[in-house]
Amino acid sequence: MEKVYRDALAFHKKYGGKLAMQSKMPLSGRSDLSLAYTPGVAQVSREIFRDRKSAYAYTMKRNSIAIVTDGSAILGLGNLGAQAALPVMEGKAILFKKFSGIDAFPICLDTQDTEEIIRTVRYIAPGFGGINLEDISAPRCFEIEARLKKELDIPVMHDDQHGTAVVVLASLINALKLKGLSKKSTKVVINGAGAAGGAIAKLLYKYGITGLLVCDRRGLIFKGRRGLDGYKAELARLTRPAYANLVRGKIHDIPLAECLEGADVFIGVSTGNVVTAKMVQGMNVKPVIFALANPIPEIFPHHAKAAGAFIVASGRSDFPNQINNALVFPGIFRGALDNRVKQITDAMLIRAAQNLASCVSNPSPRKIIPSIFSKDVVRAVSRAITK
C-alpha cells in the first residue's frame, strides 16, 4: 500500500470523518431558546407558509447544497455503493466550505434505481438551495439530472459532467492561445464517452469547436456503427462533420490510434495507458495532451513530453496543469445561490470557463490553469452564474 493511502486511513480515523455540525446562533439561556426554538420559531414557520421564498431569508436554504450520490461511480474506483461513497462526499463538502463558504451535506442513497433517486431528491429538495449530483454512473446520471432540472425550482448540476467540462474548456482556451490555433481550425479527439466525455464534447461544440471526434472502448463513435445506444448516437450526430471523411466506405471499428492521426488535441477521460508515444508522434506538430484518467493517466506526462507534446495536463495533483473540477463547482454554486439561479445553462458554463481561463494572466505550457488555492478563482467563476 502506498504511503499516501496509509496516511489517509490514519488521518480519517483520527478525526472520525471530515464534517461536524455547528450552530450559527447563540443558545446561552431561556431567551435565546425562545427565539431559536419554541415559541418564537412558530412565527418563522408561519411566514414561510405565507411566502415560500422567504425561506431564503430565514433559513439555511440560501447557503446550502445537497451532494447526492448512489456510489455507483466513485472517483476511479467504480461501483462501491453508498456507504463507501461517504468519505468522498465529505471531502466534497469541505471543499465547498473552504473555497466558497457553502454548507454542503453528503446524501448517500442506498439505491441505484433511477426513479427512486429522482423521487428521493425531489422529497428532500425543500431543505436545500441546490443539488450537486456526484459519482452516479452513466447513462443513468443523464436522465436523473435532466428530470430533476425539470421538476425542481433550485439549480441541479451533475459535477462529473459539467464541472469537468468547464475546467477542460478553460484549459483548452489557454492551450489554443499558446499554440496560436483558432477554435474553428482545431481537431480534438476525446477518448471516453461516459458522463465526463459526453459533457466535454457538448460544451466544446457549443463553444465553437466543431472538429470533434469521440471514442469509446471500441474506437470512434460514428453514425451507422453497430450497437450505438441513444446517448452515443447523439454524440455521433454532434461530431459527424469531423469524422465524415474518416469513416467513408468503412464498416469496421476505427481505433483511437487512427483517430489521433493529424489531431491537435487529445482529451482522455477513460483509462490508463491507452495512448502510446507513437500515437502522440502521429498527431500534428506540438500536440496538446490532456490525459485525465486517475490515478493512471492515458499516457504519463514525461512520456508524452518525450514524444513531442507541447502542453500536457493530467488529473493528478503531483503533475503540472492539474485539471480538477474542484476549480469550478464551488464558484458555480456560489453564483447560483447568490443570484437565485434556477437553471445552470451552457451559456453560463462557457462564461465560467472563459473567466477561469482569464485567471492565468500569462499562460505557459506548464501553467494553463490556475491553482485551486488562487483567491481569484471562485469570484471569477461565480460571476458567470447570473440570471
Secondary structure in CASP SS format (residue, H / E / C, confidence):
PFRMAT SS
TARGET T0000
AUTHOR 0000-0000-0000
METHOD secondary structure of the structure
MODEL  1
M C 1.00
E C 1.00
K H 1.00
V H 1.00
Y H 1.00
R H 1.00
D H 1.00
A H 1.00
L H 1.00
A H 1.00
F H 1.00
H H 1.00
K H 1.00
K H 1.00
Y H 1.00
G C 1.00
G C 1.00
K C 1.00
L C 1.00
A C 1.00
M C 1.00
Q C 1.00
S C 1.00
K C 1.00
M C 1.00
P C 1.00
L C 1.00
S C 1.00
G C 1.00
R H 1.00
S H 1.00
D H 1.00
L H 1.00
S H 1.00
L H 1.00
A H 1.00
Y C 1.00
T C 1.00
P C 1.00
G C 1.00
V H 1.00
A H 1.00
Q H 1.00
V H 1.00
S H 1.00
R H 1.00
E H 1.00
I H 1.00
F H 1.00
R H 1.00
D C 1.00
R H 1.00
K H 1.00
S H 1.00
A H 1.00
Y H 1.00
A H 1.00
Y H 1.00
T C 1.00
M H 1.00
K H 1.00
R H 1.00
N H 1.00
S E 1.00
I E 1.00
A E 1.00
I E 1.00
V E 1.00
T E 1.00
D C 1.00
G C 1.00
S C 1.00
A C 1.00
I E 1.00
L C 1.00
G C 1.00
L C 1.00
G E 1.00
N C 1.00
L C 1.00
G H 1.00
A H 1.00
Q H 1.00
A H 1.00
A H 1.00
L H 1.00
P H 1.00
V H 1.00
M H 1.00
E H 1.00
G H 1.00
K H 1.00
A H 1.00
I H 1.00
L H 1.00
F H 1.00
K H 1.00
K H 1.00
F H 1.00
S H 1.00
G C 1.00
I C 1.00
D E 1.00
A E 1.00
F E 1.00
P E 1.00
I E 1.00
C E 1.00
L C 1.00
D C 1.00
T C 1.00
Q C 1.00
D C 1.00
T H 1.00
E H 1.00
E H 1.00
I H 1.00
I H 1.00
R H 1.00
T H 1.00
V H 1.00
R H 1.00
Y H 1.00
I H 1.00
A H 1.00
P H 1.00
G H 1.00
F C 1.00
G C 1.00
G E 1.00
I E 1.00
N E 1.00
L E 1.00
E C 1.00
D C 1.00
I C 1.00
S C 1.00
A C 1.00
P C 1.00
R H 1.00
C H 1.00
F H 1.00
E H 1.00
I H 1.00
E H 1.00
A H 1.00
R H 1.00
L H 1.00
K H 1.00
K H 1.00
E H 1.00
L C 1.00
D C 1.00
I C 1.00
P C 1.00
V E 1.00
M E 1.00
H E 1.00
D H 1.00
D H 1.00
Q H 1.00
H H 1.00
G H 1.00
T H 1.00
A H 1.00
V H 1.00
V H 1.00
V H 1.00
L H 1.00
A H 1.00
S H 1.00
L H 1.00
I H 1.00
N H 1.00
A H 1.00
L H 1.00
K H 1.00
L H 1.00
K H 1.00
G C 1.00
L C 1.00
S C 1.00
K H 1.00
K H 1.00
S H 1.00
T C 1.00
K E 1.00
V E 1.00
V E 1.00
I E 1.00
N E 1.00
G C 1.00
A C 1.00
G C 1.00
A H 1.00
A H 1.00
G H 1.00
G H 1.00
A H 1.00
I H 1.00
A H 1.00
K H 1.00
L H 1.00
L H 1.00
Y H 1.00
K H 1.00
Y H 1.00
G C 1.00
I C 1.00
T C 1.00
G E 1.00
L E 1.00
L E 1.00
V E 1.00
C E 1.00
D E 1.00
R C 1.00
R C 1.00
G E 1.00
L E 1.00
I C 1.00
F C 1.00
K C 1.00
G C 1.00
R C 1.00
R C 1.00
G C 1.00
L C 1.00
D C 1.00
G H 1.00
Y H 1.00
K H 1.00
A H 1.00
E H 1.00
L H 1.00
A H 1.00
R H 1.00
L H 1.00
T H 1.00
R H 1.00
P H 1.00
A H 1.00
Y H 1.00
A H 1.00
N H 1.00
L H 1.00
V H 1.00
R C 1.00
G C 1.00
K C 1.00
I C 1.00
H C 1.00
D C 1.00
I C 1.00
P C 1.00
L H 1.00
A H 1.00
E H 1.00
C H 1.00
L H 1.00
E C 1.00
G C 1.00
A C 1.00
D C 1.00
V E 1.00
F E 1.00
I E 1.00
G E 1.00
V C 1.00
S C 1.00
T C 1.00
G C 1.00
N C 1.00
V C 1.00
V C 1.00
T C 1.00
A H 1.00
K H 1.00
M H 1.00
V H 1.00
Q H 1.00
G C 1.00
M C 1.00
N C 1.00
V C 1.00
K C 1.00
P C 1.00
V E 1.00
I E 1.00
F E 1.00
A E 1.00
L C 1.00
A C 1.00
N C 1.00
P C 1.00
I C 1.00
P C 1.00
E C 1.00
I C 1.00
F C 1.00
P H 1.00
H H 1.00
H H 1.00
A H 1.00
K H 1.00
A H 1.00
A C 1.00
G C 1.00
A C 1.00
F C 1.00
I E 1.00
V E 1.00
A E 1.00
S E 1.00
G C 1.00
R C 1.00
S C 1.00
D C 1.00
F C 1.00
P C 1.00
N C 1.00
Q E 1.00
I C 1.00
N C 1.00
N H 1.00
A H 1.00
L H 1.00
V C 1.00
F H 1.00
P H 1.00
G H 1.00
I H 1.00
F H 1.00
R H 1.00
G H 1.00
A H 1.00
L H 1.00
D H 1.00
N C 1.00
R C 1.00
V C 1.00
K C 1.00
Q C 1.00
I C 1.00
T C 1.00
D H 1.00
A H 1.00
M H 1.00
L H 1.00
I H 1.00
R H 1.00
A H 1.00
A H 1.00
Q H 1.00
N H 1.00
L H 1.00
A H 1.00
S H 1.00
C C 1.00
V C 1.00
S C 1.00
N C 1.00
P C 1.00
S E 1.00
P C 1.00
R C 1.00
K E 1.00
I C 1.00
I C 1.00
P C 1.00
S C 1.00
I C 1.00
F C 1.00
S C 1.00
K C 1.00
D H 1.00
V H 1.00
V H 1.00
R H 1.00
A H 1.00
V H 1.00
S H 1.00
R C 1.00
A C 1.00
I C 1.00
T C 1.00
K C 1.00
END
